[in-house]
Amino acid sequence: MQAPSTNQLRPVVSSSCPLLIDQQMWIRIQYFSRVRKVVEYIDQHPDEPITLDQIATIGCMERTAFSKLFKAKIGITLRDFLQAYRISKAISEMKASDLSITEIAYAVGFSSLPTFERAFKKVTGQAPSKYRAMLMQKNGLLATTEGNEKPANGKGRIASSNTGANGNDRNRDIDNLESRTG
């Protein structure tokens, strides 16, 4: 019998642990080959519905036996893992793009927006839209002002040079436009 090659020994699943998955759990996932194969499949087919029968077949086991093995080796149920894994992927997508919450929900494998919203809130404690707003604010992508404070120029606009390219006072021009339209 020939020894496995280095490529066969290396886990194919991303080496970085998803946000909502415990680091020790991730190490166990990569260690147990049957479980690793299943997680690789989940990772490669994020937007497809996944059944326990499919997963058990990939893990070369009967569904009940695989479900028990997953819980025993990883420490949580397959269903809870799949939910946390998909929510982790959704959060990563929220950080990296401006796709709508609905697009993200379907892209990470949820079959409906309400199901995604319930799962997201269960896992993170917040609605997806509030979580995204918090991420955007934290990353400087969402401009907010504290309370009712106005920006430095006191006129509800971002402070900048008041003189335009033609030498006119831009704030005066904006004030004139606002008084004509308002």
N, C-alpha and C positions, 0 to 999 in steps of 0.2 A: 504494500500500500504506500502510495506516494504522500509525502508531507504536504499540507496545504501551502499555497504560495502566500507571500506577504499580502497581496491584494485580497485574498480570501479572508485573511485574519483581520484586516482593517475594517472598522465599521463604515458602512456607506452613509448612514444617517449623519446629517450635519453634526459636526463636533460641537457646535455652540448649543448650549442648552436653551430651549425656548423659555421665554419670560416667566410663564406661570408653572413651569415644571421644576420640581425640586432637583438640585444638582445630583444628589445621591440616587434619586430615581432615574435620572438620565444616564448615569453610569451603569446602573443595573440593566436598563433597556439596551444599551450598547453591548453589554456582556452576554446576555442570553440570546442566542442566535434566533430562536423561533420568534421571540418578541421583537428583536431587531428587524427581522424580515417584515413583520406586520407594520411596524412604524415606518419603515422605508416605503412600503406600499401606500400607507396613509399620506406620507409626505409627497409622493409622486402623483397622487390622485386626489388633490385637495378639494376639488369641486364636485366630486362624485359621491353619491350616497354609498355608504359602507355598511354592510350587514355583518352580523356575527358569523353567519355561515361562510361568507367570503374570507373573513379574517381567520377563521379556524382552518379553512382550506389552505390558506397561505402559510399558516403555522404548522401545517401537516398534522392536524389533530381534529378530534371531534369537538363540536362547539362548546359543550359543557366542560369538557376537559381543558380546552384552551382558556375558557373564561376563568376557571379555577386556577390554572397555572399563572395567568396574567396577574390575578389578584395576589397570589402567593408570592410571586417573584418581584412584582413592582410595588405592591402595597396599596393600590387603588383599583377600582373596577375599570374594565376596558372603556365602558361608557363615560365614566368621569374623566379618564385620561383623554379620550377623544375630544370631549368637550373643552377641557383645559388647553389641549394642543391647538384646536381650531381657534379658540379665543386668543391664544398667544400669537398665532399667525395673523389674526385680524388686527391686533394691537400693532404688530410690526408693520402691517400694511397702512394703518392709520398714521404711523410715524413717517412713512416713506412716500405717501402719495396723497392726492386730493380726491381719490375715488369716493363716491358716495357710500354711506353706511350700507345701503342696500347692495351695491356692487360688491363691497367687501364681504358681506354676509354670504352671498352666493359663491363668491370666489373661494372662500374657505370651507365650503361644504354644507352650509345650512340651507334647508329647503324652503324657508320662509323668513321674512323679516321679524315677525313677532317671536318666532322660536329663537332666533339669534338674539334679539333684545332680552328675552327672559334668561337665556343662558349667560349672556354677557353680564347682566346685572347679578346673577347668582354667583358668578366667578369673581367679578371685580368689585361688586357692591355699588356700581354706578351704571347709569344708562350709557349706551355707546356714544350718543351725541355729547353728553356731558364729559365723558372720558376724553373724547377727541378734543373738545374745547380746552380742557385742562392741558392736554399734550401740546396743543397749538400755542397756548399762552406760555407754557413752560419753555417751549422752544423758540419763542419770539415771533411766532407766525400769526398771532392774534393780538391786535392793538387794543388795549383797554386803558381807561383812566380810572384812578381811584375816586370813588364817590362821584361828586358832581364837579370835580376840579376841571378847569379848562387848561389847555396847553399853555406854554410859556407866553405866547403873544396875547393871551387873555380873550381872544375872539373865537374860540372854539375851533381853531385851525392849528395845524402843525407849524411851529415857529420855523421860519426860514428867512432868507434875505427878502426884503420887501420890494426890492427893485427888480423889475422884469428886464428882459433883453432890450426893450425899447426905452428904458429909463422910467417907465410909469410905475406908480405904486400899485403893486398887485393886490394888496389888501383893500385899497380904495376901490379898485376895479371890481373886486368880488363883492364888496359891500354895495356898490351901485347896482350890480346885477341882482343881488339878493333883494334889494328894495324894489326893483322893478318887477320881479317875479313873485314876491311874497306879499 
